Amino acid sequence: MRFVLACLSVALVAASSPADIPRSPEAQAKLDKWLGGRVATDTKSCIPTNGTASPIGIDDRTVLFRDGPRIWRNDLRSGTNCGQLDKQSQVVTASQANRMCNGDDLGVYQNGTMVAACTLGDFVLYKRP
């Protein structure tokens, strides 16, 4: 019976999306700061990297990418964790053709050392109405 319960709880955790898991108050405040007054308008599997500013880490499962007035939200795939991205972080992607896509791997480096790796999900565009 314990084995069945353990399997069910693992399946439930795997089935829940990153957006379903509660955020820390600090992470929620940071997300509200960046996305406040904006609405989700479109979902893309890839976005261009030219013109896209450095990533903004919200928490270990959500990254924002700013492209001028637009902000792309990316909830990382379950089971991956980019750690706490900050201004000292450098992000390297294995993407091709000057774009980032769902399924691309990101490597997070600080002081030349890889400190985390994660996999991108879909990109949701947030714009002011």
VOVOKE-974444 format. One record per atom (N, C-alpha, C): atom name; x, y, z; residue number from 1. Coordinates in Angstrom, 1 decimal. Layout:
<sites>
+------+--------+--------+--------+------+
| name |   east |  north |     up | resi |
+------+--------+--------+--------+------+
|   CA |      X |      Y |      Z |  NUM |
...
+------+--------+--------+--------+------+
</sites>
This chain:
<sites>
+------+--------+--------+--------+------+
| name |   east |  north |     up | resi |
+------+--------+--------+--------+------+
|    N |    0.8 |   -1.2 |    0.0 |    1 |
|   CA |    0.0 |    0.0 |    0.0 |    1 |
|    C |    0.9 |    1.3 |    0.0 |    1 |
|    N |    1.9 |    1.2 |    0.8 |    2 |
|   CA |    2.8 |    2.4 |    0.8 |    2 |
|    C |    3.4 |    2.7 |   -0.5 |    2 |
|    N |    3.8 |    1.6 |   -1.2 |    3 |
|   CA |    4.4 |    1.7 |   -2.5 |    3 |
|    C |    3.4 |    2.4 |   -3.5 |    3 |
|    N |    2.1 |    2.0 |   -3.4 |    4 |
|   CA |    1.1 |    2.6 |   -4.3 |    4 |
|    C |    1.0 |    4.1 |   -4.0 |    4 |
|    N |    0.9 |    4.4 |   -2.7 |    5 |
|   CA |    0.8 |    5.9 |   -2.3 |    5 |
|    C |    2.0 |    6.6 |   -2.8 |    5 |
|    N |    3.2 |    6.1 |   -2.6 |    6 |
|   CA |    4.4 |    6.8 |   -3.1 |    6 |
|    C |    4.4 |    7.0 |   -4.6 |    6 |
|    N |    4.0 |    6.0 |   -5.3 |    7 |
|   CA |    3.9 |    6.1 |   -6.8 |    7 |
|    C |    2.9 |    7.2 |   -7.2 |    7 |
|    N |    1.7 |    7.2 |   -6.5 |    8 |
|   CA |    0.7 |    8.2 |   -6.8 |    8 |
|    C |    1.2 |    9.6 |   -6.5 |    8 |
|    N |    1.9 |    9.8 |   -5.4 |    9 |
|   CA |    2.4 |   11.1 |   -5.1 |    9 |
|    C |    3.5 |   11.6 |   -6.1 |    9 |
|    N |    4.3 |   10.7 |   -6.5 |   10 |
|   CA |    5.3 |   11.0 |   -7.5 |   10 |
|    C |    4.6 |   11.4 |   -8.8 |   10 |
|    N |    3.6 |   10.7 |   -9.2 |   11 |
|   CA |    2.8 |   11.0 |  -10.4 |   11 |
|    C |    2.2 |   12.4 |  -10.3 |   11 |
|    N |    1.6 |   12.7 |   -9.2 |   12 |
|   CA |    1.0 |   14.0 |   -9.0 |   12 |
|    C |    2.0 |   15.1 |   -9.1 |   12 |
|    N |    3.1 |   15.0 |   -8.5 |   13 |
|   CA |    4.1 |   16.0 |   -8.6 |   13 |
|    C |    4.6 |   16.2 |  -10.0 |   13 |
|    N |    4.8 |   15.1 |  -10.7 |   14 |
|   CA |    5.3 |   15.2 |  -12.1 |   14 |
|    C |    4.2 |   15.8 |  -13.0 |   14 |
|    N |    2.9 |   15.6 |  -12.7 |   15 |
|   CA |    1.8 |   16.1 |  -13.5 |   15 |
|    C |    1.6 |   17.6 |  -13.3 |   15 |
|    N |    1.9 |   18.1 |  -12.2 |   16 |
|   CA |    1.6 |   19.5 |  -11.9 |   16 |
|    C |    2.6 |   20.4 |  -12.6 |   16 |
|    N |    2.1 |   21.5 |  -13.2 |   17 |
|   CA |    3.0 |   22.4 |  -13.9 |   17 |
|    C |    3.7 |   23.3 |  -13.0 |   17 |
|    N |    4.8 |   23.9 |  -13.4 |   18 |
|   CA |    5.5 |   24.8 |  -12.5 |   18 |
|    C |    4.6 |   26.0 |  -12.1 |   18 |
|    N |    3.6 |   26.4 |  -12.9 |   19 |
|   CA |    2.8 |   27.5 |  -12.6 |   19 |
|    C |    1.8 |   27.2 |  -11.4 |   19 |
|    N |    1.6 |   25.8 |  -11.2 |   20 |
|   CA |    0.6 |   25.4 |  -10.2 |   20 |
|    C |    1.3 |   25.4 |   -8.8 |   20 |
|    N |    2.6 |   25.4 |   -8.7 |   21 |
|   CA |    3.2 |   25.3 |   -7.4 |   21 |
|    C |    3.3 |   26.7 |   -6.8 |   21 |
|    N |    2.9 |   26.9 |   -5.5 |   22 |
|   CA |    3.0 |   28.2 |   -4.9 |   22 |
|    C |    4.4 |   28.8 |   -4.9 |   22 |
|    N |    4.5 |   30.1 |   -5.1 |   23 |
|   CA |    5.7 |   30.8 |   -5.1 |   23 |
|    C |    6.0 |   31.4 |   -3.7 |   23 |
|    N |    7.3 |   31.7 |   -3.5 |   24 |
|   CA |    7.6 |   32.4 |   -2.2 |   24 |
|    C |    7.1 |   33.8 |   -2.4 |   24 |
|    N |    6.8 |   34.5 |   -1.3 |   25 |
|   CA |    6.3 |   35.9 |   -1.4 |   25 |
|    C |    7.3 |   36.8 |   -2.1 |   25 |
|    N |    8.6 |   36.6 |   -2.0 |   26 |
|   CA |    9.6 |   37.4 |   -2.7 |   26 |
|    C |    9.5 |   37.2 |   -4.2 |   26 |
|    N |    9.4 |   35.9 |   -4.6 |   27 |
|   CA |    9.3 |   35.6 |   -6.0 |   27 |
|    C |    8.0 |   36.1 |   -6.6 |   27 |
|    N |    6.9 |   36.0 |   -5.9 |   28 |
|   CA |    5.6 |   36.5 |   -6.4 |   28 |
|    C |    5.7 |   38.1 |   -6.5 |   28 |
|    N |    6.3 |   38.7 |   -5.6 |   29 |
|   CA |    6.4 |   40.2 |   -5.7 |   29 |
|    C |    7.3 |   40.6 |   -6.9 |   29 |
|    N |    8.3 |   39.8 |   -7.2 |   30 |
|   CA |    9.2 |   40.1 |   -8.3 |   30 |
|    C |    8.4 |   39.9 |   -9.6 |   30 |
|    N |    7.7 |   38.8 |   -9.7 |   31 |
|   CA |    6.8 |   38.5 |  -10.9 |   31 |
|    C |    5.8 |   39.6 |  -11.1 |   31 |
|    N |    5.2 |   40.1 |  -10.0 |   32 |
|   CA |    4.2 |   41.1 |  -10.1 |   32 |
|    C |    4.8 |   42.4 |  -10.5 |   32 |
|    N |    6.0 |   42.7 |  -10.1 |   33 |
|   CA |    6.7 |   43.9 |  -10.5 |   33 |
|    C |    6.9 |   44.0 |  -12.0 |   33 |
|    N |    7.4 |   42.9 |  -12.5 |   34 |
|   CA |    7.7 |   42.8 |  -14.0 |   34 |
|    C |    6.5 |   42.7 |  -14.8 |   34 |
|    N |    5.5 |   41.9 |  -14.4 |   35 |
|   CA |    4.3 |   41.7 |  -15.2 |   35 |
|    C |    3.1 |   42.5 |  -14.9 |   35 |
|    N |    3.1 |   43.3 |  -13.8 |   36 |
|   CA |    2.0 |   44.1 |  -13.4 |   36 |
|    C |    1.5 |   45.0 |  -14.5 |   36 |
|    N |    0.2 |   45.0 |  -14.7 |   37 |
|   CA |   -0.3 |   45.9 |  -15.7 |   37 |
|    C |   -0.2 |   45.3 |  -17.1 |   37 |
|    N |    0.3 |   44.1 |  -17.3 |   38 |
|   CA |    0.5 |   43.5 |  -18.6 |   38 |
|    C |   -0.5 |   42.3 |  -18.7 |   38 |
|    N |   -0.8 |   41.9 |  -19.9 |   39 |
|   CA |   -1.7 |   40.7 |  -20.1 |   39 |
|    C |   -0.9 |   39.7 |  -21.0 |   39 |
|    N |   -1.2 |   38.5 |  -20.7 |   40 |
|   CA |   -0.7 |   37.4 |  -21.6 |   40 |
|    C |   -1.4 |   37.5 |  -22.9 |   40 |
|    N |   -0.7 |   37.6 |  -24.0 |   41 |
|   CA |   -1.4 |   37.7 |  -25.3 |   41 |
|    C |   -1.1 |   36.6 |  -26.3 |   41 |
|    N |    0.0 |   35.9 |  -26.2 |   42 |
|   CA |    0.4 |   34.9 |  -27.2 |   42 |
|    C |    1.4 |   33.9 |  -26.6 |   42 |
|    N |    1.4 |   32.7 |  -27.1 |   43 |
|   CA |    2.3 |   31.7 |  -26.7 |   43 |
|    C |    3.1 |   31.2 |  -27.9 |   43 |
|    N |    4.4 |   31.2 |  -27.8 |   44 |
|   CA |    5.2 |   30.7 |  -28.9 |   44 |
|    C |    6.2 |   29.6 |  -28.4 |   44 |
|    N |    6.6 |   28.8 |  -29.3 |   45 |
|   CA |    7.5 |   27.7 |  -28.9 |   45 |
|    C |    9.0 |   28.2 |  -29.0 |   45 |
|    N |    9.2 |   29.3 |  -29.9 |   46 |
|   CA |   10.5 |   29.9 |  -30.0 |   46 |
|    C |   10.4 |   31.4 |  -30.1 |   46 |
|    N |   11.5 |   32.1 |  -29.6 |   47 |
|   CA |   11.6 |   33.5 |  -29.7 |   47 |
|    C |   13.0 |   33.9 |  -30.2 |   47 |
|    N |   13.1 |   35.0 |  -31.0 |   48 |
|   CA |   14.5 |   35.4 |  -31.4 |   48 |
|    C |   15.3 |   35.8 |  -30.3 |   48 |
|    N |   16.6 |   35.6 |  -30.4 |   49 |
|   CA |   17.5 |   36.0 |  -29.3 |   49 |
|    C |   18.1 |   37.4 |  -29.6 |   49 |
|    N |   18.1 |   37.9 |  -30.9 |   50 |
|   CA |   18.6 |   39.2 |  -31.1 |   50 |
|    C |   17.6 |   40.2 |  -30.6 |   50 |
|    N |   18.1 |   41.2 |  -29.8 |   51 |
|   CA |   17.2 |   42.2 |  -29.2 |   51 |
|    C |   16.6 |   41.8 |  -27.9 |   51 |
|    N |   16.9 |   40.6 |  -27.5 |   52 |
|   CA |   16.4 |   40.1 |  -26.2 |   52 |
|    C |   17.4 |   40.3 |  -25.1 |   52 |
|    N |   17.0 |   41.1 |  -24.1 |   53 |
|   CA |   17.9 |   41.4 |  -23.0 |   53 |
|    C |   18.2 |   40.2 |  -22.2 |   53 |
|    N |   19.2 |   40.4 |  -21.2 |   54 |
|   CA |   19.5 |   39.3 |  -20.3 |   54 |
|    C |   18.3 |   38.8 |  -19.6 |   54 |
|    N |   18.3 |   37.5 |  -19.3 |   55 |
|   CA |   17.2 |   36.9 |  -18.6 |   55 |
|    C |   17.0 |   37.4 |  -17.2 |   55 |
|    N |   15.8 |   37.5 |  -16.7 |   56 |
|   CA |   15.5 |   37.9 |  -15.4 |   56 |
|    C |   14.9 |   36.7 |  -14.6 |   56 |
|    N |   15.7 |   36.2 |  -13.7 |   57 |
|   CA |   15.3 |   35.1 |  -12.9 |   57 |
|    C |   14.2 |   35.5 |  -11.8 |   57 |
|    N |   13.1 |   34.9 |  -11.9 |   58 |
|   CA |   12.1 |   35.1 |  -10.9 |   58 |
|    C |   12.3 |   34.2 |   -9.7 |   58 |
|    N |   12.4 |   32.9 |  -10.0 |   59 |
|   CA |   12.7 |   31.9 |   -9.0 |   59 |
|    C |   13.4 |   30.8 |   -9.7 |   59 |
|    N |   13.4 |   29.6 |   -9.1 |   60 |
|   CA |   14.1 |   28.5 |   -9.8 |   60 |
|    C |   13.4 |   27.8 |  -10.9 |   60 |
|    N |   12.2 |   28.3 |  -11.2 |   61 |
|   CA |   11.4 |   27.7 |  -12.3 |   61 |
|    C |   10.8 |   28.7 |  -13.3 |   61 |
|    N |   11.0 |   30.0 |  -13.1 |   62 |
|   CA |   10.4 |   31.0 |  -14.0 |   62 |
|    C |   11.5 |   32.0 |  -14.4 |   62 |
|    N |   11.6 |   32.2 |  -15.7 |   63 |
|   CA |   12.6 |   33.2 |  -16.2 |   63 |
|    C |   11.8 |   34.1 |  -17.2 |   63 |
|    N |   12.2 |   35.4 |  -17.1 |   64 |
|   CA |   11.6 |   36.4 |  -18.0 |   64 |
|    C |   12.7 |   36.8 |  -19.0 |   64 |
|    N |   12.2 |   37.1 |  -20.2 |   65 |
|   CA |   13.1 |   37.7 |  -21.2 |   65 |
|    C |   12.5 |   38.9 |  -21.7 |   65 |
|    N |   13.2 |   40.1 |  -21.7 |   66 |
|   CA |   12.7 |   41.3 |  -22.1 |   66 |
|    C |   13.1 |   41.6 |  -23.5 |   66 |
|    N |   12.2 |   42.1 |  -24.3 |   67 |
|   CA |   12.5 |   42.4 |  -25.7 |   67 |
|    C |   11.8 |   43.8 |  -26.0 |   67 |
|    N |   12.5 |   44.8 |  -25.7 |   68 |
|   CA |   11.9 |   46.2 |  -25.8 |   68 |
|    C |   10.8 |   46.3 |  -24.8 |   68 |
|    N |    9.6 |   46.7 |  -25.2 |   69 |
|   CA |    8.4 |   46.8 |  -24.3 |   69 |
|    C |    7.8 |   45.5 |  -24.0 |   69 |
|    N |    8.1 |   44.4 |  -24.7 |   70 |
|   CA |    7.5 |   43.1 |  -24.5 |   70 |
|    C |    8.3 |   42.3 |  -23.5 |   70 |
|    N |    7.6 |   41.5 |  -22.8 |   71 |
|   CA |    8.3 |   40.5 |  -21.8 |   71 |
|    C |    7.7 |   39.1 |  -22.1 |   71 |
|    N |    8.7 |   38.2 |  -22.3 |   72 |
|   CA |    8.3 |   36.8 |  -22.5 |   72 |
|    C |    8.6 |   36.1 |  -21.2 |   72 |
|    N |    7.5 |   35.4 |  -20.8 |   73 |
|   CA |    7.6 |   34.5 |  -19.6 |   73 |
|    C |    7.9 |   33.1 |  -20.0 |   73 |
|    N |    8.8 |   32.4 |  -19.3 |   74 |
|   CA |    9.1 |   31.0 |  -19.6 |   74 |
|    C |    9.1 |   30.3 |  -18.3 |   74 |
|    N |    8.1 |   29.4 |  -18.2 |   75 |
|   CA |    8.0 |   28.4 |  -17.0 |   75 |
|    C |    8.8 |   27.2 |  -17.5 |   75 |
|    N |    9.9 |   27.0 |  -16.8 |   76 |
|   CA |   10.8 |   25.9 |  -17.2 |   76 |
|    C |   10.1 |   24.5 |  -17.1 |   76 |
|    N |   10.6 |   23.6 |  -17.8 |   77 |
|   CA |   10.0 |   22.3 |  -17.8 |   77 |
|    C |   10.2 |   21.6 |  -16.4 |   77 |
|    N |    9.2 |   20.8 |  -16.0 |   78 |
|   CA |    9.2 |   20.2 |  -14.7 |   78 |
|    C |   10.5 |   19.3 |  -14.6 |   78 |
|    N |   11.1 |   19.4 |  -13.4 |   79 |
|   CA |   12.2 |   18.6 |  -13.1 |   79 |
|    C |   13.5 |   19.3 |  -13.4 |   79 |
|    N |   13.4 |   20.5 |  -14.0 |   80 |
|   CA |   14.7 |   21.3 |  -14.2 |   80 |
|    C |   14.7 |   22.5 |  -13.3 |   80 |
|    N |   15.8 |   23.0 |  -13.0 |   81 |
|   CA |   16.0 |   24.1 |  -12.1 |   81 |
|    C |   17.1 |   25.0 |  -12.5 |   81 |
|    N |   16.8 |   26.2 |  -12.8 |   82 |
|   CA |   17.9 |   27.2 |  -13.2 |   82 |
|    C |   18.5 |   27.9 |  -12.0 |   82 |
|    N |   18.1 |   27.5 |  -10.8 |   83 |
|   CA |   18.7 |   28.2 |   -9.6 |   83 |
|    C |   18.2 |   29.7 |   -9.6 |   83 |
|    N |   18.9 |   30.5 |   -8.8 |   84 |
|   CA |   18.5 |   31.9 |   -8.7 |   84 |
|    C |   19.4 |   32.7 |   -9.7 |   84 |
|    N |   18.8 |   33.0 |  -10.9 |   85 |
|   CA |   19.5 |   33.9 |  -11.8 |   85 |
|    C |   19.7 |   35.3 |  -11.2 |   85 |
|    N |   20.8 |   35.8 |  -11.3 |   86 |
|   CA |   21.0 |   37.2 |  -10.9 |   86 |
|    C |   21.9 |   38.0 |  -11.9 |   86 |
|    N |   22.2 |   39.2 |  -11.6 |   87 |
|   CA |   23.0 |   40.0 |  -12.5 |   87 |
|    C |   24.4 |   39.5 |  -12.8 |   87 |
|    N |   24.9 |   38.6 |  -11.9 |   88 |
|   CA |   26.2 |   38.1 |  -12.2 |   88 |
|    C |   26.1 |   36.8 |  -13.0 |   88 |
|    N |   24.9 |   36.3 |  -13.2 |   89 |
|   CA |   24.7 |   35.1 |  -14.0 |   89 |
|    C |   24.9 |   35.3 |  -15.5 |   89 |
|    N |   25.5 |   34.4 |  -16.1 |   90 |
|   CA |   25.6 |   34.3 |  -17.6 |   90 |
|    C |   24.8 |   33.1 |  -18.0 |   90 |
|    N |   24.0 |   33.3 |  -19.0 |   91 |
|   CA |   23.2 |   32.2 |  -19.5 |   91 |
|    C |   23.7 |   31.8 |  -20.9 |   91 |
|    N |   23.9 |   30.5 |  -21.1 |   92 |
|   CA |   24.3 |   30.0 |  -22.4 |   92 |
|    C |   23.3 |   29.0 |  -22.9 |   92 |
|    N |   22.8 |   29.1 |  -24.1 |   93 |
|   CA |   21.9 |   28.2 |  -24.6 |   93 |
|    C |   22.4 |   27.5 |  -25.8 |   93 |
|    N |   22.0 |   26.3 |  -26.0 |   94 |
|   CA |   22.4 |   25.5 |  -27.1 |   94 |
|    C |   21.5 |   25.7 |  -28.3 |   94 |
|    N |   20.8 |   26.8 |  -28.3 |   95 |
|   CA |   19.8 |   27.0 |  -29.4 |   95 |
|    C |   20.6 |   27.3 |  -30.7 |   95 |
|    N |   19.9 |   27.2 |  -31.8 |   96 |
|   CA |   20.4 |   27.4 |  -33.1 |   96 |
|    C |   19.7 |   28.5 |  -33.8 |   96 |
|    N |   20.3 |   29.1 |  -34.8 |   97 |
|   CA |   19.6 |   30.1 |  -35.7 |   97 |
|    C |   19.1 |   31.3 |  -35.0 |   97 |
|    N |   19.9 |   31.8 |  -34.0 |   98 |
|   CA |   19.6 |   33.0 |  -33.2 |   98 |
|    C |   18.2 |   33.0 |  -32.6 |   98 |
|    N |   17.8 |   31.9 |  -32.0 |   99 |
|   CA |   16.5 |   31.8 |  -31.4 |   99 |
|    C |   16.6 |   30.8 |  -30.2 |   99 |
|    N |   15.7 |   31.0 |  -29.3 |  100 |
|   CA |   15.5 |   30.0 |  -28.1 |  100 |
|    C |   14.2 |   29.3 |  -28.3 |  100 |
|    N |   14.2 |   28.1 |  -28.1 |  101 |
|   CA |   13.0 |   27.3 |  -28.3 |  101 |
|    C |   12.6 |   26.4 |  -27.1 |  101 |
|    N |   11.4 |   26.0 |  -27.0 |  102 |
|   CA |   10.9 |   25.1 |  -26.0 |  102 |
|    C |   11.8 |   23.8 |  -26.2 |  102 |
|    N |   12.3 |   23.3 |  -25.1 |  103 |
|   CA |   13.1 |   22.1 |  -25.2 |  103 |
|    C |   14.6 |   22.4 |  -25.2 |  103 |
|    N |   15.0 |   23.7 |  -25.5 |  104 |
|   CA |   16.4 |   24.1 |  -25.5 |  104 |
|    C |   16.9 |   24.0 |  -24.0 |  104 |
|    N |   18.2 |   23.6 |  -23.9 |  105 |
|   CA |   18.8 |   23.6 |  -22.6 |  105 |
|    C |   19.5 |   24.9 |  -22.3 |  105 |
|    N |   19.4 |   25.4 |  -21.1 |  106 |
|   CA |   20.2 |   26.6 |  -20.7 |  106 |
|    C |   21.2 |   26.2 |  -19.6 |  106 |
|    N |   22.4 |   26.7 |  -19.8 |  107 |
|   CA |   23.4 |   26.5 |  -18.8 |  107 |
|    C |   23.6 |   27.9 |  -18.1 |  107 |
|    N |   23.6 |   27.9 |  -16.7 |  108 |
|   CA |   23.8 |   29.1 |  -16.0 |  108 |
|    C |   25.2 |   29.1 |  -15.4 |  108 |
|    N |   25.9 |   30.1 |  -15.7 |  109 |
|   CA |   27.3 |   30.2 |  -15.2 |  109 |
|    C |   27.5 |   31.5 |  -14.3 |  109 |
|    N |   28.3 |   31.3 |  -13.3 |  110 |
|   CA |   28.7 |   32.4 |  -12.4 |  110 |
|    C |   30.2 |   32.3 |  -12.2 |  110 |
|    N |   30.9 |   33.4 |  -12.5 |  111 |
|   CA |   32.4 |   33.4 |  -12.5 |  111 |
|    C |   33.0 |   32.3 |  -13.3 |  111 |
|    N |   32.4 |   32.0 |  -14.4 |  112 |
|   CA |   33.0 |   31.0 |  -15.3 |  112 |
|    C |   32.7 |   29.6 |  -15.0 |  112 |
|    N |   31.9 |   29.3 |  -13.9 |  113 |
|   CA |   31.6 |   28.0 |  -13.4 |  113 |
|    C |   30.1 |   27.7 |  -13.7 |  113 |
|    N |   29.8 |   26.6 |  -14.3 |  114 |
|   CA |   28.4 |   26.2 |  -14.4 |  114 |
|    C |   27.8 |   25.9 |  -13.1 |  114 |
|    N |   26.7 |   26.6 |  -12.7 |  115 |
|   CA |   26.1 |   26.4 |  -11.4 |  115 |
|    C |   24.7 |   25.7 |  -11.5 |  115 |
|    N |   24.1 |   25.7 |  -12.7 |  116 |
|   CA |   22.8 |   25.2 |  -12.9 |  116 |
|    C |   22.5 |   24.9 |  -14.4 |  116 |
|    N |   21.5 |   24.0 |  -14.6 |  117 |
|   CA |   21.1 |   23.8 |  -16.0 |  117 |
|    C |   19.6 |   23.5 |  -15.9 |  117 |
|    N |   18.9 |   24.0 |  -17.0 |  118 |
|   CA |   17.5 |   23.8 |  -17.0 |  118 |
|    C |   17.0 |   23.7 |  -18.5 |  118 |
|    N |   15.7 |   23.4 |  -18.7 |  119 |
|   CA |   15.2 |   23.2 |  -20.0 |  119 |
|    C |   14.0 |   24.2 |  -20.2 |  119 |
|    N |   14.0 |   24.9 |  -21.2 |  120 |
|   CA |   13.0 |   25.9 |  -21.5 |  120 |
|    C |   11.6 |   25.2 |  -21.8 |  120 |
|    N |   10.6 |   25.9 |  -21.4 |  121 |
|   CA |    9.2 |   25.6 |  -21.8 |  121 |
|    C |    8.7 |   26.5 |  -22.9 |  121 |
|    N |    7.4 |   26.7 |  -23.1 |  122 |
|   CA |    6.9 |   27.6 |  -24.0 |  122 |
|    C |    7.1 |   29.0 |  -23.5 |  122 |
|    N |    7.1 |   30.0 |  -24.4 |  123 |
|   CA |    7.3 |   31.4 |  -24.1 |  123 |
|    C |    5.9 |   32.1 |  -24.2 |  123 |
|    N |    5.5 |   32.8 |  -23.2 |  124 |
|   CA |    4.2 |   33.5 |  -23.1 |  124 |
|    C |    4.5 |   35.0 |  -23.2 |  124 |
|    N |    4.0 |   35.7 |  -24.2 |  125 |
|   CA |    4.2 |   37.1 |  -24.4 |  125 |
|    C |    3.3 |   37.9 |  -23.5 |  125 |
|    N |    3.8 |   38.9 |  -22.7 |  126 |
|   CA |    3.1 |   39.8 |  -21.9 |  126 |
|    C |    3.3 |   41.2 |  -22.4 |  126 |
|    N |    2.2 |   41.9 |  -22.7 |  127 |
|   CA |    2.2 |   43.3 |  -23.2 |  127 |
|    C |    1.2 |   44.1 |  -22.5 |  127 |
|    N |    1.5 |   45.4 |  -22.5 |  128 |
|   CA |    0.5 |   46.3 |  -21.9 |  128 |
|    C |   -0.7 |   46.4 |  -22.8 |  128 |
|    N |   -1.9 |   46.5 |  -22.2 |  129 |
|   CA |   -3.1 |   46.5 |  -23.1 |  129 |
|    C |   -3.3 |   47.8 |  -23.8 |  129 |
+------+--------+--------+--------+------+
</sites>
